[in-house]
Amino acid sequence: MASATQAATIYGGLFTAAAPLQTKRRSFTFRITASSNSSNPPLVGRKLRAAVIGAGPAGSSAAEALAAGGAECFLFERAPSEAKPCGGAIPLCMLDEFDIPARLIDRHVTRMRIFSPSNLAVDFGKTLRPHEFIAMLRREVLDSFLRDRAQSRGASLISGLVTRLEIPASSPHAPYVVHYTKDHARHALAVDVVVGADGANSRVAKSIRAGSYACAIAFQERIKLPDDKMAYYEDLAEMYVGNDVSPDFYAWVFPKCDHVAVGTGTVCSKQDIKVFQRAIRARANAKISGGRVIKVEAHPIPEHPRPTRVRGRVALIGDAAGYVTKCSGEGIYFAAKSGRMCGEAIIKASEGGERMINEEDLKREYLKEWDAKYITTFRFLDLLQKVFYGSDAAREALVELCGDEYVQRMTFESYLYKKLADGNRWDDAKMVLNTVGSLMRCNVLGRKMEALKI
Ligand SMILES: Cc1cc2nc3c(=O)[nH]c(=O)nc-3n(C[C@H](O)[C@H](O)[C@H](O)COP(=O)(O)OP(=O)(O)OC[C@H]3O[C@@H](n4cnc5c(N)ncnc54)[C@H](O)[C@@H]3O)c2cc1C
């Protein structure tokens, strides 16, 4: 465990002016004085100090907002040079919203092909406009860009493994202490606010007893293909559904810079993940045979938000909070977005880092805003997964529906721009009828009514 002296050294320089000490912990101190115009006391002679644990898209986006907004921000990352196992597909709106430069994009996917259990293939991208595409990036490239930008806005990156978060026992303004190892030495840092962006196995979530969530396991092989085979995937991504490749998710072949990522996931049958992986390789065999596996990776994917996402002055974001959508397994955009929203919420509540904040501030400015914006989307995709991913008959219905141009347009509008697409009442009614028709044709409607009751 780090000594108080170590902690104070890391914490050093915070309290330079002579002012009354109101809260004292170990050898480092917090100075807080009461304010007449807010229930949150102002911080005198220093700024609000935040620790962001984990520098994936969630953590770096939070750190950027915190540092740019005036807080003193420390961003912890245990493995800055490693790549998170990920398909790397992001929606168009993220490029603009997060100023992601075009040079980071490996592939512009304009064609999606979805294969039913009986290998019926439907092209799912016919309604894309000329400037529209799904961006495919390597996570190591995206993550290091976002991390560098957070640093350039003033966040201090600490390349270390956070081992423990010490929760203050009593005083509402006492510091949290982040314990971490760096260069084989133990350290500690005292902070006012903690943002847990440490992914699906979040230690921060455990520290605040945030409760658990169900996880899928995703398995992926990166396969380098001969040039002629790679050319086939130039602008094409493939999705495969069927009991053979996953009992409750989908399998994919996504094009990357010089290889394809071939993978699958499951919640209910994790022990069989390698069987499903062999099945997706078999299904895509004609297109990927002759390829060389250059990397094998696996990682959990959260299935739903945690029961608790804010406790005290600690907030969870991204995968640590459980922000991955069902059906698509999409989490990068929601990680970055929740990070930015949480960082901005802290800045707003602390008036630019000038005041202490509390749990109510985090709930009001971050959680409430997040839920108002996205919880319906998450619930809707959960429902779709229950209806369409449960059996091969339902999956045949799903693929059949994907052939409908209106369904395609509405799906892409919602995915690419992350807002509900403006539909047309007549087309909406037709879509509902088509859905019911497809489910009936595939003989699944009666069996799936139970799922629709949530
Ligand atoms: C195989 C696979 C494919 C996927 N494909 C897609 C896709 O195509 N598109 C999409 O949108 N989403 C995809 N996802 C989901 C996406 O990867 C996640 O939702 C996203 O990475 C979440 O970002 P995050 O910043 O919350 O967490 P992470 O990206 O997991 O980042 C957490 C960071 O915290 C660091 N960390 C963890 N613990 C500590 C600690 N104790 N101390 C210091 N640092 C720590 C980690 O090293 C890591 O850098 C996929 C997931 C998997 C597993």
Ligand as a Chemical Component Dictionary entry (heavy atoms), coordinates in Angstrom:
data_LIG
# 
_chem_comp.id                   LIG 
_chem_comp.type                 NON-POLYMER 
_chem_comp.pdbx_formal_charge   0 
_chem_comp.three_letter_code    LIG 
# 
loop_
_chem_comp_atom.comp_id 
_chem_comp_atom.atom_id 
_chem_comp_atom.alt_atom_id 
_chem_comp_atom.type_symbol 
_chem_comp_atom.charge 
_chem_comp_atom.model_Cartn_x 
_chem_comp_atom.model_Cartn_y 
_chem_comp_atom.model_Cartn_z 
_chem_comp_atom.pdbx_ordinal 
LIG C1  C1  C 0 -15.019 -8.412 -29.854 1  
LIG C2  C2  C 0 -15.766 -7.112 -29.682 2  
LIG C3  C3  C 0 -16.197 -6.419 -30.802 3  
LIG C4  C4  C 0 -16.839 -5.184 -30.643 4  
LIG N1  N1  N 0 -17.180 -4.476 -31.754 5  
LIG C5  C5  C 0 -17.739 -3.248 -31.632 6  
LIG C6  C6  C 0 -17.984 -2.463 -32.783 7  
LIG O1  O1  O 0 -17.695 -2.837 -33.925 8  
LIG N2  N2  N 0 -18.554 -1.233 -32.603 9  
LIG C7  C7  C 0 -18.884 -0.765 -31.361 10 
LIG O2  O2  O 0 -19.414 0.360  -31.262 11 
LIG N3  N3  N 0 -18.620 -1.490 -30.250 12 
LIG C8  C8  C 0 -18.040 -2.698 -30.343 13 
LIG N4  N4  N 0 -17.741 -3.414 -29.218 14 
LIG C9  C9  C 0 -18.000 -2.806 -27.895 15 
LIG C10 C10 C 0 -16.901 -1.771 -27.566 16 
LIG O3  O3  O 0 -15.641 -2.377 -27.705 17 
LIG C11 C11 C 0 -17.047 -1.224 -26.137 18 
LIG O4  O4  O 0 -18.386 -0.890 -25.881 19 
LIG C12 C12 C 0 -16.165 -0.005 -25.906 20 
LIG O5  O5  O 0 -14.817 -0.344 -26.021 21 
LIG C13 C13 C 0 -16.398 0.622  -24.535 22 
LIG O6  O6  O 0 -15.461 1.643  -24.309 23 
LIG P1  P1  P 0 -15.009 2.016  -22.814 24 
LIG O7  O7  O 0 -14.098 3.178  -22.931 25 
LIG O8  O8  O 0 -16.191 2.106  -21.948 26 
LIG O9  O9  O 0 -14.234 0.723  -22.294 27 
LIG P2  P2  P 0 -12.921 0.019  -22.861 28 
LIG O10 O10 O 0 -12.769 0.284  -24.304 29 
LIG O11 O11 O 0 -12.997 -1.394 -22.402 30 
LIG O12 O12 O 0 -11.744 0.792  -22.124 31 
LIG C14 C14 C 0 -11.470 0.577  -20.760 32 
LIG C15 C15 C 0 -10.042 1.006  -20.526 33 
LIG O13 O13 O 0 -9.765  0.957  -19.126 34 
LIG C16 C16 C 0 -8.483  0.406  -18.935 35 
LIG N5  N5  N 0 -8.499  -0.181 -17.592 36 
LIG C17 C17 C 0 -9.283  -1.198 -17.149 37 
LIG N6  N6  N 0 -9.038  -1.447 -15.863 38 
LIG C18 C18 C 0 -8.074  -0.565 -15.471 39 
LIG C19 C19 C 0 -7.388  -0.340 -14.253 40 
LIG N7  N7  N 0 -7.659  -1.071 -13.147 41 
LIG N8  N8  N 0 -6.438  0.624  -14.208 42 
LIG C20 C20 C 0 -6.166  1.371  -15.317 43 
LIG N9  N9  N 0 -6.768  1.190  -16.510 44 
LIG C21 C21 C 0 -7.717  0.238  -16.573 45 
LIG C22 C22 C 0 -8.352  -0.639 -20.043 46 
LIG O14 O14 O 0 -6.985  -0.949 -20.313 47 
LIG C23 C23 C 0 -9.035  0.071  -21.202 48 
LIG O15 O15 O 0 -8.149  0.840  -21.962 49 
LIG C24 C24 C 0 -17.099 -4.656 -29.337 50 
LIG C25 C25 C 0 -16.679 -5.375 -28.212 51 
LIG C26 C26 C 0 -16.014 -6.582 -28.370 52 
LIG C27 C27 C 0 -15.536 -7.305 -27.137 53 
# 
loop_
_chem_comp_bond.comp_id 
_chem_comp_bond.atom_id_1 
_chem_comp_bond.atom_id_2 
_chem_comp_bond.value_order 
_chem_comp_bond.pdbx_ordinal 
LIG C1  C2  SING 1  
LIG C2  C3  SING 2  
LIG C2  C26 DOUB 3  
LIG C3  C4  DOUB 4  
LIG C4  N1  SING 5  
LIG C4  C24 SING 6  
LIG N1  C5  DOUB 7  
LIG C5  C6  SING 8  
LIG C5  C8  SING 9  
LIG C6  O1  DOUB 10 
LIG C6  N2  SING 11 
LIG N2  C7  SING 12 
LIG C7  O2  DOUB 13 
LIG C7  N3  SING 14 
LIG N3  C8  DOUB 15 
LIG C8  N4  SING 16 
LIG N4  C9  SING 17 
LIG N4  C24 SING 18 
LIG C9  C10 SING 19 
LIG C10 O3  SING 20 
LIG C10 C11 SING 21 
LIG C11 O4  SING 22 
LIG C11 C12 SING 23 
LIG C12 O5  SING 24 
LIG C12 C13 SING 25 
LIG C13 O6  SING 26 
LIG O6  P1  SING 27 
LIG P1  O7  DOUB 28 
LIG P1  O8  SING 29 
LIG P1  O9  SING 30 
LIG O9  P2  SING 31 
LIG P2  O10 DOUB 32 
LIG P2  O11 SING 33 
LIG P2  O12 SING 34 
LIG O12 C14 SING 35 
LIG C14 C15 SING 36 
LIG C15 O13 SING 37 
LIG C15 C23 SING 38 
LIG O13 C16 SING 39 
LIG C16 N5  SING 40 
LIG C16 C22 SING 41 
LIG N5  C17 SING 42 
LIG N5  C21 SING 43 
LIG C17 N6  DOUB 44 
LIG N6  C18 SING 45 
LIG C18 C19 SING 46 
LIG C18 C21 DOUB 47 
LIG C19 N7  SING 48 
LIG C19 N8  DOUB 49 
LIG N8  C20 SING 50 
LIG C20 N9  DOUB 51 
LIG N9  C21 SING 52 
LIG C22 O14 SING 53 
LIG C22 C23 SING 54 
LIG C23 O15 SING 55 
LIG C24 C25 DOUB 56 
LIG C25 C26 SING 57 
LIG C26 C27 SING 58 
# 
